[in-house]
């Protein structure tokens, strides 16, 4: 289920809740109390679940764990549902005192939904635009590839093929006309890209729908009219190239979408639909989902360009992708069409040119190309033997190398970043730029010196071209067919005959890639750098030298492949830059968590600790937990406890008139009077254990001043205060909960505790008030108690005159129970103690005695 749909259902429940809150029903006080405690337990469960999911999501931000978009959506649905239920339960406990939380919940949820369901703004304009009308400002209309081409033609006067773009608006119109958007989005919303069979099945369904779709009449007329304007006669064939909205931006989408070469004008409409369908190829779906995009953020524009009769084709890197900033331009070239180069089918001729002197070639690496791909008159492509004169001649003249280097510098300067540029030279020696996009380079921090050879380890291969630096270790998987990609295991090193953009479907799980054939300028090499997969290409014999399932270590820094596990190299993995942190997916999680985990409400005593000031789900959770505990803590203030709630007397052999009220699973007996062993509440038993272990004080020695002070205090008491002294002590108990209100003479202690298996649920709250002596002696007892509480590591101990409020939170169950036992001892220890503390020295001695005798180090 998508987050938007889940949120809609949750908000509907809030509407029902709001309506019900206006209704009243007559319930017994015992039913109210039982329901209140059940709501409190449910609130604690929600709180614990929310904090657990939050912690897991924050852990993903460490970059050490891979996740997909479905993880984010499912985690958010869990948090959202539990937060809504938590608000429900808080209002159950407090008689709808915090209904304002629903408004804050709605605002936060809608902010998150807006982040998850960002929609691409597709301008509404014509179905086609000529290259003369296009600059990079048109990227949302014509996609990155077309926008960059129009930019370099119109602003830099760089030659490109004649052509036009079919806009993203046309894509949207086609999809809406055929009713495909919702259907395709529904299929893809819950798709897990880790399930290759399901991925292929859904991809085939989506592509089949598009290919069967109908192009609206007005749209078809516009495309055909622009095609006719471009082609002077039927011999003018076309190149039809994808230009998706996010393509050739910070995310290359290299080789993920379709390109058709040497297309006859009459086939434009069919080929156009095939390019649209490639938006949903299995490898394209895998790519954009692992990068964190949604279907709403993607749209396909298409470039319709003059088909150039290529004599030589190639790729320029305006910087060295493995050593950025090295002042080198790398030019790759092959005879014929460039498709074999970018697909990694052949090893190109390579020229390296210094940026500060583009007329000088500092290194040349020849190719052993024996065939080339050319266009046929029938509108197809054909592989033919390389002509004899080409075998003995370099692909490029020095003047052409210098011209290509000049364009590389010009484009890098204009776009402000290193460029990956495709180019072609036609039969008339006309040089044209086909594409310019940002070059993915190796992060500088990864360029650490490593030993060229590690002694004591067998080297299986020591040749090849490094496409992406790094170190990878795992078991070799020899790929015999691209159909076997579905079987590549997690943590493998992929060994293949040649490169392919389809390898992107396993780049989230392989540790390295090694091929027999291929060049650094191919699509797969670009993807390997984007995913930061250590990659060595053009080894010639990797598939024959390396044994399937053998353990190997790939050193794609020095170009060596070792047998077995090389410890000295594996340590490099710990220092490796994680490219995942720069992905759209990772950034989406980071943006979402700002509305989830940030905590603004820290201090419960602050003026802004209100429902209206909750800005995140964590704020709501913190606020609700605090207010729920406060409300439960005040349960002993309910009237008519004994008569209305079925209280039973606890006969314990100590001077305290105690009654217990079972909230569920706290008392095993059913009689009107019970013994302490009939109480099964774990926190109560821990506290009572402390009370029973102490010798209850008899009349303490006191001085006349203390006695007269007590008499004076008694004489000044009101009738209501006398009634308070006479009240009984009550304990609300359940299996893991206790709220114990203890009245001993002139003072009141209340101890509330929850001790369960979930650390986040566990707490103790302590309240102390009163005393029968003079003010100074009452304050000394307050000081004694507060000092001892600090020795027990209570998180907060607040003192106001003769009132103490303290709490300890989120300790293990055993630690909570130990503190409860010591609080039981402290309760007995301080009985009548104010009578004897006539100076600070005596107070200090009593503190020291209790700490030494009863508090474990």
Helices and strands as residue ranges (DSSP letters): H 3-21, H 29-60, H 69-94, H 100-116, E 128-130, G 131-133, G 136-138, H 139-154, E 163-166, H 168-177, H 181-189, H 196-211, H 217-230, E 238-244, E 259-263, G 265-267, H 268-278, H 282-290, G 295-297, E 300-306, E 310-317, E 328-335, H 339-342, E 349-354, E 361-365, E 371-375, E 381-385, H 388-391, H 398-415, E 419-426, E 431-438, G 444-446, E 459-461, E 465-468, E 471-479, G 482-487, E 493-496, G 501-506, E 512-515, H 523-531, E 534-537, H 542-545, E 551-555, E 560-563, H 567-574, G 579-582, H 584-593, G 611-613, H 617-633, G 634-637, H 641-644, E 648-651, E 658-664, E 673-675, G 676-678, H 682-693, H 704-715, H 719-726, E 729-734, E 737-744, E 747-754, G 759-761, E 763-770, H 775-791, E 796-800, E 803-809, H 813-829, G 833-835, H 840-854
